[in-house]
């Protein structure tokens, strides 16, 4: 026969269970050895010391073949060097936390795991402001680099990597995109290699080494005060954003990558690409990337009233450089000193300058580094 539980007995039993749970919760620190506690006293950003890029290249390549793939390979390739050089806090957490990034996120083909892991390293040892600049440089460099690089191909041929799966020279190609799907597919097409072939996997292993080496180079330069950005956004980004960005007619895109890498060289007949304009020419700003100021030059075949406005990548108005001002035919220029409409210094990042003559409009992208 089941025991009947009165309300008073139920409350007493509940009190006993609650007391036991409280004892377990408050006593848990005693039950776990001190050595196994997570280090919670290290301030972020974590410490960094100059590393050897080539050691990072080798470790990341070899770590790729550990069964934990690209994102882990880059992250552990660099962090393991910091663990050797610095010790704590780098010996207090598992680098396996980056395993998820393989194949663009558990095989989803999103952000390439190599730059995902590399960006995580940068964000661990840099403030957000500095991290944004260096991660932007890493992503941009990745889109314009032919992988695997000559160095990684040479390492494989000369048996410098300690894990050897394929020692031949691999085809190199540029992805134009930070997406795993785009990068891998374009390489497979260029090399005429199946995605599950050992050559493709080795291509990604070598690319992991290349990215890890680049991450170390960026961090070494940043901490030495010698970092100079080399990535220049393609003009096609500004052309696409003229229609699809927040300042255009479509208002449906917020991105920094080159649209044609996924959508093709001529995604639609009405695309705003250079060559379709008549009566004017808008040039790429110089210098680009820039620090304090940059010059925008344009050429008019006929007298026109011109407007040039600077927007951030989210389509927010930053500065009107020229407002419906009459210009004669010929070459003209305007300088942007990197400040907003209110005289505040604009943050580092990608910007779009939009030119309009009342009949035509064109946008181009530029990069501010400080």
C-alpha positions as CSV (number, residue, x, y, z in Angstrom):
1,X,0.0,0.0,0.0
2,X,1.4,3.4,-1.0
3,X,2.3,5.8,1.8
4,X,0.1,8.9,1.8
5,X,2.2,12.1,2.0
6,X,0.7,14.9,3.9
7,X,1.5,18.5,3.0
8,X,3.6,18.9,6.2
9,X,5.6,15.7,5.4
10,X,6.1,16.9,1.8
11,X,7.5,20.2,3.0
12,X,9.8,18.5,5.5
13,X,11.2,16.1,2.8
14,X,11.6,19.0,0.4
15,X,13.5,20.9,3.0
16,X,15.9,18.0,3.5
17,X,16.6,17.6,-0.2
18,X,17.1,21.4,-0.6
19,X,19.5,21.4,2.3
20,X,21.5,18.6,0.7
21,X,21.6,20.3,-2.6
22,X,22.9,23.5,-0.9
23,X,25.6,21.5,0.9
24,X,26.7,20.0,-2.4
25,X,26.6,23.4,-4.2
26,X,28.6,25.2,-1.5
27,X,31.0,22.4,-0.9
28,X,31.8,21.8,-4.5
29,X,35.0,23.9,-4.4
30,X,36.4,21.6,-1.7
31,X,35.6,18.5,-3.7
32,X,37.5,19.6,-6.8
33,X,41.3,19.8,-6.6
34,X,42.7,23.3,-6.7
35,X,44.9,22.4,-9.7
36,X,41.8,21.6,-11.8
37,X,40.1,24.9,-11.3
38,X,39.8,27.2,-14.3
39,X,42.1,30.3,-14.2
40,X,39.7,33.2,-13.7
41,X,42.3,35.8,-12.7
42,X,43.9,36.4,-16.1
43,X,42.9,39.7,-17.6
44,X,41.9,39.9,-21.3
45,X,43.6,40.4,-23.7
46,X,46.0,37.5,-22.9
47,X,49.8,38.1,-23.1
48,X,51.6,37.7,-26.4
49,X,55.2,37.3,-27.3
50,X,56.8,37.2,-30.7
51,X,56.6,33.8,-32.3
52,X,58.2,32.1,-35.3
53,X,55.7,32.1,-38.3
54,X,57.3,29.0,-39.8
55,X,56.9,27.0,-36.6
56,X,53.2,28.0,-36.6
57,X,52.9,26.9,-40.3
58,X,54.3,23.4,-39.5
59,X,52.3,22.9,-36.3
60,X,49.0,24.0,-37.9
61,X,49.5,21.8,-40.9
62,X,50.3,18.8,-38.7
63,X,47.5,19.5,-36.2
64,X,45.1,19.5,-39.1
65,X,45.8,15.8,-39.6
66,X,45.2,15.1,-35.9
67,X,41.6,14.4,-36.8
68,X,40.5,17.8,-35.5
69,X,40.8,19.6,-38.8
70,X,41.4,23.2,-39.9
71,X,40.0,25.5,-37.3
72,X,41.6,23.6,-34.5
73,X,44.8,23.2,-36.5
74,X,45.3,27.0,-36.8
75,X,44.2,27.8,-33.3
76,X,46.3,25.1,-31.6
77,X,49.2,25.7,-34.0
78,X,49.6,29.2,-32.6
79,X,48.3,28.7,-29.0
80,X,50.7,25.7,-28.5
81,X,53.6,28.0,-29.3
82,X,52.3,30.5,-26.8
83,X,51.9,27.7,-24.3
84,X,55.5,26.8,-24.8
85,X,56.7,30.4,-24.6
86,X,54.4,31.8,-21.9
87,X,52.9,28.9,-20.0
88,X,49.9,30.1,-17.9
89,X,47.2,31.1,-18.9
90,X,47.6,29.1,-22.2
91,X,47.9,25.8,-20.3
92,X,44.5,26.3,-18.5
93,X,42.0,25.5,-21.3
94,X,41.5,22.9,-24.1
95,X,42.2,24.2,-27.6
96,X,39.7,21.5,-28.7
97,X,37.0,24.1,-28.2
98,X,37.7,25.1,-31.8
99,X,36.9,21.7,-33.3
100,X,33.5,23.0,-34.3
101,X,34.9,25.2,-37.0
102,X,35.9,22.4,-39.4
103,X,34.4,22.5,-42.9
104,X,33.0,26.0,-42.3
105,X,31.3,24.9,-39.1
106,X,30.7,21.2,-38.7
107,X,30.7,20.9,-42.5
108,X,28.2,23.7,-43.2
109,X,30.6,25.5,-45.6
110,X,30.4,28.9,-43.8
111,X,33.4,30.8,-42.7
112,X,36.6,28.9,-43.6
113,X,37.8,27.2,-40.4
114,X,41.4,28.4,-40.9
115,X,40.5,32.1,-40.6
116,X,37.9,31.3,-38.0
117,X,40.6,29.7,-35.8
118,X,43.1,32.5,-36.7
119,X,40.6,35.2,-35.8
120,X,40.0,33.5,-32.4
121,X,43.7,33.7,-31.7
122,X,43.8,37.4,-32.6
123,X,40.8,38.2,-30.5
124,X,42.3,36.4,-27.5
125,X,45.4,38.6,-27.4
126,X,44.1,41.9,-28.8
127,X,41.6,44.5,-27.7
128,X,38.4,44.6,-29.8
129,X,39.6,47.8,-31.7
130,X,42.9,46.2,-32.6
131,X,41.3,42.8,-33.3
132,X,38.8,44.2,-35.7
133,X,41.7,45.7,-37.8
134,X,43.8,42.6,-37.8
135,X,40.9,40.2,-38.4
136,X,39.8,42.4,-41.3
137,X,43.3,42.2,-42.7
138,X,43.4,38.4,-42.2
139,X,40.0,37.9,-44.0
140,X,40.9,40.2,-46.8
141,X,44.4,38.6,-47.3
142,X,42.7,35.2,-47.4
143,X,40.4,36.2,-50.2
144,X,43.3,37.4,-52.4
145,X,45.9,34.7,-51.7
146,X,46.5,31.7,-53.9
147,X,46.4,28.6,-51.6
148,X,48.3,26.6,-50.9
149,X,51.2,29.1,-51.0
150,X,54.6,28.3,-52.6
151,X,56.1,27.9,-49.1
152,X,53.7,25.2,-48.0
153,X,54.1,23.4,-51.4
154,X,57.9,23.5,-50.9
155,X,57.6,22.2,-47.3
156,X,55.6,19.2,-48.5
157,X,57.9,18.4,-51.4
158,X,61.0,18.7,-49.2
159,X,59.4,16.7,-46.3
160,X,59.6,19.6,-43.8
161,X,56.1,18.9,-42.4
162,X,56.2,16.1,-39.8
163,X,52.9,14.6,-41.0
164,X,53.1,13.5,-44.6
165,X,50.0,12.5,-46.4
166,X,50.8,13.8,-49.9
167,X,54.1,15.3,-51.0
168,X,53.3,16.6,-54.4
169,X,52.9,20.2,-55.6
170,X,49.2,21.2,-55.4
171,X,47.4,23.5,-57.7
172,X,47.0,27.1,-56.4
173,X,44.0,29.3,-56.7
174,X,42.4,32.4,-55.2
175,X,39.0,32.1,-53.6
176,X,37.8,35.7,-53.6
177,X,35.7,34.8,-50.6
178,X,36.2,33.9,-46.9
179,X,33.6,31.1,-47.3
180,X,34.7,27.5,-47.0
181,X,32.2,26.4,-49.6
182,X,33.4,28.9,-52.2
183,X,37.1,28.4,-51.4
184,X,37.0,24.6,-51.6
185,X,34.7,24.4,-54.6
186,X,36.8,26.8,-56.7
187,X,39.9,24.9,-55.8
188,X,38.4,21.5,-56.6
189,X,37.3,22.9,-60.0
190,X,40.7,24.4,-60.7
191,X,42.5,21.3,-59.7
192,X,39.9,18.9,-61.1
193,X,40.1,17.0,-57.8
194,X,37.1,15.5,-55.9
195,X,36.3,17.1,-52.6
196,X,36.9,13.9,-50.6
197,X,40.3,13.2,-52.3
198,X,43.5,13.2,-50.2
199,X,44.9,16.0,-52.3
200,X,42.0,18.3,-51.3
201,X,42.4,17.5,-47.7
202,X,46.1,18.2,-47.9
203,X,45.3,21.4,-49.7
204,X,43.3,22.5,-46.6
205,X,46.1,21.3,-44.3
206,X,48.6,23.4,-46.1
207,X,46.2,26.3,-46.1
208,X,45.9,25.9,-42.3
209,X,49.7,26.3,-42.1
210,X,49.7,29.3,-44.3
211,X,46.9,31.1,-42.3
212,X,48.7,30.3,-38.9
213,X,51.9,31.8,-40.3
214,X,50.0,34.9,-41.4
215,X,48.3,35.2,-38.0
216,X,51.7,35.2,-36.3
217,X,53.1,37.7,-38.8
218,X,50.2,40.0,-38.1
219,X,50.5,39.8,-34.3
220,X,54.3,40.1,-34.4
221,X,54.0,43.3,-36.5
222,X,51.1,44.6,-34.4
223,X,53.0,44.3,-31.1
224,X,56.2,45.6,-32.6
225,X,54.3,48.7,-33.9
226,X,55.2,47.9,-37.5
227,X,51.9,46.6,-38.8
228,X,50.9,48.1,-42.2
229,X,47.7,46.8,-43.8
230,X,48.1,45.4,-47.3
231,X,44.5,44.4,-48.1
232,X,42.7,46.7,-50.5
233,X,39.0,46.0,-51.0
234,X,38.0,45.3,-54.7
235,X,36.1,48.1,-56.3
236,X,33.3,45.6,-57.2
237,X,32.3,45.6,-53.5
238,X,31.4,49.2,-53.7
239,X,29.7,48.7,-57.0
240,X,27.4,46.0,-55.6
241,X,26.7,47.9,-52.4
242,X,25.5,50.9,-54.4
243,X,22.4,48.9,-55.2
244,X,22.2,46.3,-52.4
245,X,23.6,48.2,-49.4
246,X,21.7,50.3,-47.0
247,X,22.2,53.4,-49.2
248,X,21.1,51.7,-52.5
249,X,17.7,50.7,-53.9
250,X,17.6,47.1,-52.6
251,X,18.6,47.6,-49.0
252,X,19.3,43.9,-48.5
253,X,23.0,43.3,-48.0
254,X,25.5,44.0,-45.3
255,X,28.9,42.4,-46.2
256,X,32.5,43.1,-46.9
257,X,33.2,40.2,-49.3
258,X,33.3,40.4,-53.1
259,X,29.8,39.5,-54.3
260,X,30.9,38.1,-57.6
261,X,32.8,35.2,-55.8
262,X,29.4,33.6,-55.2
263,X,27.1,35.2,-57.7
264,X,29.3,35.2,-60.8
265,X,31.1,37.8,-62.8
266,X,27.8,39.3,-64.1
267,X,25.1,38.4,-61.6
268,X,22.4,40.5,-63.4
269,X,22.2,42.6,-66.5
270,X,21.5,45.8,-64.5
271,X,24.5,45.5,-62.2
272,X,26.4,48.8,-61.7
273,X,29.9,48.0,-62.9
274,X,32.5,50.3,-64.3
275,X,32.2,50.6,-68.1
276,X,28.4,51.2,-68.1
277,X,28.8,54.9,-67.1
278,X,29.0,57.8,-69.6
279,X,30.2,61.3,-69.0
280,X,32.4,60.7,-65.9
281,X,35.0,58.5,-64.3
282,X,35.4,57.9,-60.6
283,X,38.8,56.6,-59.5
284,X,39.9,54.5,-56.5
285,X,40.9,56.7,-53.6
286,X,44.6,57.1,-52.8
287,X,46.2,56.1,-50.6
288,X,44.1,53.0,-49.9
289,X,44.2,51.8,-47.2
290,X,44.8,55.1,-45.5
291,X,45.4,56.5,-42.0
292,X,44.7,60.2,-41.6
293,X,43.4,61.3,-45.0
294,X,42.7,60.1,-48.5
295,X,42.0,61.7,-51.9
296,X,39.1,60.9,-54.2
297,X,39.5,61.8,-57.8
298,X,36.9,62.0,-60.6
299,X,36.8,63.2,-64.2
300,X,33.9,64.9,-65.9
301,X,33.3,64.9,-69.7
302,X,30.8,67.8,-69.3
303,X,30.0,70.4,-66.5
304,X,27.9,68.8,-63.8
305,X,26.7,69.3,-60.2
306,X,28.4,66.7,-58.1
307,X,27.6,65.1,-54.7
308,X,30.0,62.7,-52.9
309,X,29.0,61.1,-49.6
310,X,30.9,58.7,-47.3
311,X,29.0,55.9,-45.7
312,X,30.1,53.1,-43.4
313,X,29.6,49.4,-44.4
314,X,26.2,49.4,-42.7
315,X,25.0,52.3,-44.9
316,X,25.1,54.9,-42.1
317,X,25.9,58.5,-43.3
318,X,29.4,59.5,-42.1
319,X,30.4,62.6,-44.1
320,X,29.2,64.7,-47.1
321,X,32.3,65.7,-49.0
322,X,30.6,67.5,-51.8
323,X,26.9,68.6,-51.9
324,X,25.4,69.4,-55.3
325,X,28.4,71.6,-56.3
326,X,28.9,72.7,-59.9
327,X,32.2,71.5,-61.5
328,X,33.5,72.1,-65.0
329,X,34.7,69.4,-67.3
330,X,38.1,67.9,-66.5
331,X,39.7,66.2,-63.5
332,X,38.9,67.1,-60.0
333,X,39.6,65.8,-56.5
334,X,38.3,66.0,-52.9
335,X,40.1,65.0,-49.7
336,X,38.5,63.1,-46.8
337,X,40.3,63.7,-43.5
338,X,38.7,60.6,-41.9
339,X,36.3,62.5,-39.7
340,X,32.5,62.4,-39.4
341,X,30.1,65.2,-40.1
342,X,30.6,66.3,-36.5
343,X,34.4,66.4,-36.6
344,X,34.9,63.1,-34.8
345,X,37.5,60.7,-36.0
346,X,35.9,57.8,-37.8
347,X,36.8,54.4,-36.5
348,X,39.0,52.0,-38.5
349,X,37.1,49.9,-41.0
350,X,35.6,49.7,-44.5
351,X,33.8,52.7,-45.9
352,X,31.9,53.4,-49.1
353,X,32.1,56.7,-51.0
354,X,29.1,57.3,-53.4
355,X,29.4,59.7,-56.4
356,X,26.3,61.2,-58.0
357,X,25.9,63.7,-60.8
358,X,22.1,63.8,-60.7
359,X,21.8,61.2,-63.5
360,X,24.4,58.6,-62.7
361,X,25.6,57.1,-59.4
362,X,28.6,55.0,-58.5
363,X,30.0,53.7,-55.3
364,X,33.5,52.4,-54.4
365,X,35.0,51.0,-51.2
366,X,38.0,52.2,-49.2
367,X,39.7,51.1,-46.0
368,X,40.6,53.3,-43.0
369,X,43.2,51.7,-40.7
370,X,43.2,54.1,-37.6
